[in-house]
Amino acid sequence: MSATCQKLEVKDIGDLEKLVAENIEGIESGLQVIDSRVLLGHAVIDLIGLDAKGALVLIALDFTASEGLLLRVMDAHSWCLEYLDTVRRLYPMAQVSLSQPPRALFILGQRPTDAFVRRIKQLSVLEVDCVKFCYLDVNGASALYFDLVERLQRAPDPKLEAS
């Protein structure tokens, strides 16, 4: 019997949020979702994660890469840096400081444009990952597949003290 595979469609961002939360380890071992639909400043972040090292991860979901998505993450990230004490109270299990700021993770339904990738390279975030998701039906069982599109890692500024 041969394997059958077909792409399934995710039509609602709420459904995508649930699928990603249930399958988050498929992106990175040890990554876990600790909160969802969080207002950070004036920006709503879809999921808040904690990686295996204890770093806070701001997870933004969308079907396409857009400037609105990028601005949302930039606003939330800058709010986290400005209000570190509040972030530490909200997520005491996370290691977050000026020298270890939150990571950003974009999960998209389509491969991002070159322009979007150029823009995320300009972010002051130390670590940014951009992942494309694909929801599949394989022999009658649904599966969520993640494809790492871009990973940016910068060295922390040695002048920043742990806050």
The 8 nearest C-alpha neighbors of each residue, nearest first, counted from 0:
[[1, 2, 3, 138, 4, 137, 139, 140],
 [2, 0, 3, 138, 4, 137, 139, 5],
 [1, 3, 138, 4, 0, 137, 139, 5],
 [4, 2, 138, 137, 1, 5, 136, 139],
 [3, 5, 137, 136, 138, 2, 135, 6],
 [6, 4, 136, 135, 7, 137, 3, 134],
 [5, 7, 135, 134, 136, 8, 4, 133],
 [8, 6, 135, 134, 136, 5, 9, 133],
 [7, 9, 10, 6, 134, 135, 133, 11],
 [8, 10, 11, 15, 7, 14, 134, 12],
 [11, 9, 8, 12, 14, 15, 62, 13],
 [10, 12, 14, 13, 9, 15, 16, 62],
 [11, 13, 15, 14, 16, 10, 61, 60],
 [14, 12, 16, 11, 15, 17, 18, 10],
 [15, 13, 17, 11, 16, 12, 18, 9],
 [14, 16, 12, 18, 13, 17, 19, 9],
 [15, 17, 13, 19, 14, 18, 12, 20],
 [18, 16, 20, 14, 15, 19, 21, 13],
 [19, 17, 15, 21, 20, 16, 22, 14],
 [18, 20, 22, 16, 23, 21, 17, 15],
 [21, 19, 17, 23, 18, 22, 16, 32],
 [20, 22, 18, 19, 23, 17, 24, 16],
 [23, 21, 19, 20, 24, 25, 18, 143],
 [22, 24, 25, 20, 19, 26, 21, 31],
 [25, 23, 28, 27, 26, 22, 30, 29],
 [26, 24, 23, 22, 27, 145, 28, 144],
 [27, 25, 24, 23, 145, 28, 30, 22],
 [28, 26, 24, 30, 25, 29, 23, 50],
 [27, 29, 24, 30, 26, 25, 51, 50],
 [28, 30, 51, 50, 27, 31, 24, 49],
 [31, 29, 50, 27, 28, 24, 49, 51],
 [32, 30, 48, 49, 29, 33, 23, 50],
 [31, 33, 48, 47, 34, 20, 49, 46],
 [32, 34, 48, 47, 31, 49, 35, 46],
 [35, 33, 47, 46, 32, 48, 37, 36],
 [34, 36, 46, 45, 37, 47, 33, 44],
 [37, 35, 45, 44, 46, 43, 38, 34],
 [38, 36, 44, 43, 35, 39, 45, 34],
 [37, 39, 43, 42, 40, 44, 41, 36],
 [40, 38, 75, 42, 41, 43, 37, 78],
 [39, 41, 78, 42, 75, 38, 74, 43],
 [40, 42, 39, 38, 43, 74, 75, 71],
 [43, 41, 71, 39, 75, 38, 40, 74],
 [42, 44, 38, 37, 36, 39, 45, 41],
 [43, 45, 37, 36, 46, 59, 42, 38],
 [44, 46, 36, 59, 35, 58, 60, 43],
 [47, 45, 35, 58, 44, 34, 36, 48],
 [48, 46, 34, 57, 33, 56, 32, 58],
 [49, 47, 32, 56, 31, 33, 55, 46],
 [48, 50, 55, 31, 54, 53, 56, 30],
 [49, 51, 30, 53, 52, 54, 29, 31],
 [50, 52, 29, 53, 30, 49, 28, 54],
 [53, 51, 50, 54, 49, 94, 29, 93],
 [54, 52, 93, 50, 94, 51, 49, 55],
 [55, 53, 94, 50, 49, 93, 52, 56],
 [54, 56, 101, 49, 93, 48, 102, 53],
 [57, 55, 102, 48, 101, 103, 49, 47],
 [58, 56, 103, 47, 104, 102, 48, 46],
 [59, 57, 104, 46, 47, 105, 56, 45],
 [60, 58, 105, 45, 44, 106, 104, 57],
 [61, 59, 106, 107, 105, 45, 58, 62],
 [62, 60, 107, 63, 106, 108, 59, 12],
 [61, 63, 108, 107, 109, 64, 60, 12],
 [64, 62, 61, 109, 107, 108, 65, 111],
 [65, 63, 111, 107, 115, 68, 61, 62],
 [66, 64, 68, 67, 63, 69, 115, 61],
 [65, 67, 69, 68, 70, 64, 115, 71],
 [68, 66, 70, 65, 69, 71, 64, 72],
 [69, 67, 71, 65, 66, 70, 72, 64],
 [68, 70, 66, 72, 67, 71, 73, 65],
 [71, 69, 73, 67, 72, 68, 74, 66],
 [70, 72, 68, 42, 74, 69, 73, 67],
 [71, 73, 75, 69, 74, 70, 76, 68],
 [72, 74, 70, 76, 71, 75, 77, 69],
 [75, 73, 71, 77, 72, 76, 70, 42],
 [76, 74, 39, 78, 72, 42, 73, 77],
 [77, 75, 79, 73, 78, 74, 72, 80],
 [76, 78, 80, 74, 79, 75, 73, 81],
 [79, 77, 81, 75, 76, 80, 40, 82],
 [80, 78, 76, 82, 77, 81, 83, 75],
 [81, 79, 77, 83, 78, 82, 76, 97],
 [80, 82, 78, 79, 83, 77, 84, 76],
 [83, 81, 79, 85, 84, 80, 78, 86],
 [84, 82, 86, 80, 85, 79, 81, 87],
 [85, 83, 87, 86, 82, 88, 89, 81],
 [84, 86, 88, 87, 82, 83, 89, 79],
 [85, 87, 83, 89, 88, 84, 90, 79],
 [86, 88, 91, 84, 90, 85, 89, 83],
 [89, 87, 85, 86, 91, 90, 84, 83],
 [90, 88, 86, 87, 85, 91, 84, 92],
 [89, 91, 87, 92, 88, 93, 86, 55],
 [92, 90, 87, 93, 88, 89, 94, 86],
 [91, 93, 90, 94, 53, 87, 49, 54],
 [94, 92, 53, 91, 54, 90, 55, 95],
 [93, 95, 54, 53, 92, 55, 96, 99],
 [94, 96, 99, 100, 93, 101, 54, 55],
 [97, 95, 99, 162, 98, 100, 161, 83],
 [96, 98, 100, 99, 162, 161, 159, 80],
 [97, 99, 96, 161, 159, 100, 155, 160],
 [100, 98, 96, 95, 97, 101, 94, 54],
 [101, 99, 96, 95, 97, 98, 102, 80],
 [102, 100, 55, 56, 54, 95, 103, 57],
 [103, 101, 56, 126, 127, 57, 55, 100],
 [102, 104, 127, 57, 56, 58, 128, 126],
 [103, 105, 58, 128, 127, 129, 57, 59],
 [104, 106, 129, 59, 58, 130, 60, 128],
 [107, 105, 130, 60, 131, 129, 59, 104],
 [108, 106, 131, 62, 61, 109, 63, 60],
 [107, 109, 62, 132, 131, 63, 61, 133],
 [110, 108, 107, 63, 131, 111, 62, 64],
 [109, 111, 131, 112, 108, 107, 148, 63],
 [112, 110, 64, 115, 109, 113, 116, 63],
 [111, 113, 115, 114, 116, 110, 64, 117],
 [112, 114, 116, 115, 117, 111, 118, 110],
 [113, 115, 117, 112, 116, 118, 111, 119],
 [116, 114, 118, 112, 117, 113, 111, 119],
 [115, 117, 113, 119, 118, 114, 120, 112],
 [118, 116, 114, 120, 115, 119, 113, 121],
 [119, 117, 115, 120, 121, 116, 114, 122],
 [120, 118, 116, 121, 122, 117, 115, 127],
 [119, 121, 117, 118, 122, 116, 151, 127],
 [122, 120, 119, 118, 123, 117, 124, 116],
 [123, 121, 119, 124, 120, 118, 73, 125],
 [122, 124, 125, 121, 120, 73, 126, 119],
 [125, 123, 122, 126, 102, 127, 103, 100],
 [126, 124, 153, 152, 123, 155, 102, 127],
 [127, 125, 152, 102, 151, 124, 103, 153],
 [128, 126, 103, 151, 104, 150, 102, 124],
 [129, 127, 150, 104, 149, 105, 151, 103],
 [128, 130, 105, 149, 148, 104, 106, 147],
 [131, 129, 147, 106, 148, 146, 105, 107],
 [132, 130, 107, 146, 108, 106, 145, 110],
 [133, 131, 145, 108, 144, 107, 146, 130],
 [132, 134, 144, 143, 135, 145, 131, 108],
 [133, 135, 143, 7, 142, 6, 144, 132],
 [136, 134, 6, 7, 142, 141, 5, 137],
 [135, 137, 141, 5, 140, 4, 139, 142],
 [138, 136, 4, 140, 139, 3, 141, 135],
 [137, 139, 3, 140, 2, 136, 4, 141],
 [138, 140, 137, 136, 141, 3, 4, 135],
 [141, 139, 137, 136, 138, 142, 135, 4],
 [140, 142, 136, 135, 137, 139, 143, 134],
 [143, 141, 135, 134, 136, 144, 140, 137],
 [142, 144, 134, 133, 135, 145, 132, 22],
 [143, 145, 133, 132, 134, 142, 146, 25],
 [146, 144, 132, 131, 26, 130, 133, 147],
 [145, 147, 131, 130, 148, 132, 144, 133],
 [148, 146, 130, 149, 129, 131, 145, 150],
 [149, 147, 130, 129, 146, 131, 150, 110],
 [148, 150, 129, 128, 147, 151, 130, 116],
 [151, 149, 128, 127, 129, 152, 148, 147],
 [152, 150, 127, 126, 128, 149, 153, 120],
 [153, 151, 126, 125, 150, 127, 154, 124],
 [152, 154, 125, 155, 126, 151, 124, 156],
 [153, 155, 156, 152, 125, 157, 126, 98],
 [156, 154, 98, 157, 153, 125, 99, 159],
 [155, 157, 158, 159, 154, 98, 153, 160],
 [158, 156, 159, 155, 160, 98, 154, 161],
 [159, 157, 156, 160, 155, 98, 161, 97],
 [160, 158, 157, 98, 156, 97, 161, 155],
 [159, 161, 162, 158, 98, 97, 157, 96],
 [162, 160, 98, 96, 97, 159, 99, 95],
 [161, 96, 97, 160, 98, 83, 95, 159]]
